[in-house]
């Protein structure tokens, strides 16, 4: 898909929605930096004035945003959960401002929680045993412990929306470890 990264800064929100909803996005290629720029520009347009987002626009964003992130991951790999974390943070931010909407998966706080929990790189028991001595560990384990902290961060502000979720207890167990994580 030629020109997918052209003029990102000049696109309005609807322009980003159209670009990232294109059928041939599966063929798009690009550097990690190009994909990061695309995600940053799109998120910036979404965050400009979220209160003025109509239900129709939110539904369109809910289609285009995951398509952009999926294309980025196909083209560049997971990049250490880069795309997942961008998604969780934007969803969390929108939920704090717009609240949940049952008919829009992008505004489902349960998805933020479940996706964060499912991405945890180890069990809570393993993390609890490693966290107190994280300075003694090798770099990959330190990074895994740091990933836990990063995954919990977008979930934390949604606690008021997630208290009744069936997996909220898991998040609370992870949260008890957060203070010991690097």
Rosetta blueprint (number, residue, H / E / L):
1 X L
2 X L
3 X L
4 X L
5 X L
6 X L
7 X L
8 X H
9 X H
10 X H
11 X L
12 X L
13 X H
14 X H
15 X H
16 X H
17 X H
18 X H
19 X H
20 X H
21 X L
22 X L
23 X H
24 X H
25 X H
26 X H
27 X H
28 X L
29 X L
30 X L
31 X L
32 X H
33 X H
34 X H
35 X H
36 X H
37 X H
38 X H
39 X H
40 X H
41 X H
42 X H
43 X H
44 X H
45 X H
46 X H
47 X H
48 X L
49 X L
50 X H
51 X H
52 X H
53 X L
54 X L
55 X H
56 X H
57 X H
58 X H
59 X H
60 X H
61 X H
62 X H
63 X H
64 X H
65 X H
66 X H
67 X H
68 X H
69 X H
70 X H
71 X H
72 X H
73 X H
74 X H
75 X H
76 X H
77 X L
78 X L
79 X L
80 X L
81 X L
82 X H
83 X H
84 X H
85 X H
86 X H
87 X H
88 X H
89 X H
90 X H
91 X H
92 X H
93 X H
94 X H
95 X H
96 X H
97 X H
98 X H
99 X L
100 X L
101 X L
102 X L
103 X L
104 X L
105 X H
106 X H
107 X H
108 X L
109 X H
110 X H
111 X H
112 X H
113 X H
114 X H
115 X H
116 X H
117 X H
118 X H
119 X L
120 X L
121 X L
122 X L
123 X L
124 X H
125 X H
126 X H
127 X H
128 X H
129 X H
130 X H
131 X H
132 X L
133 X L
134 X H
135 X H
136 X H
137 X L
138 X L
139 X H
140 X H
141 X H
142 X H
143 X H
144 X H
145 X H
146 X H
147 X H
148 X H
149 X H
150 X H
151 X H
152 X H
153 X H
154 X H
155 X H
156 X H
157 X L
158 X L
159 X H
160 X H
161 X H
162 X H
163 X L
164 X L
165 X L
166 X L
167 X L
168 X H
169 X H
170 X H
171 X H
172 X H
173 X H
174 X H
175 X H
176 X H
177 X H
178 X H
179 X H
180 X H
181 X L
182 X L
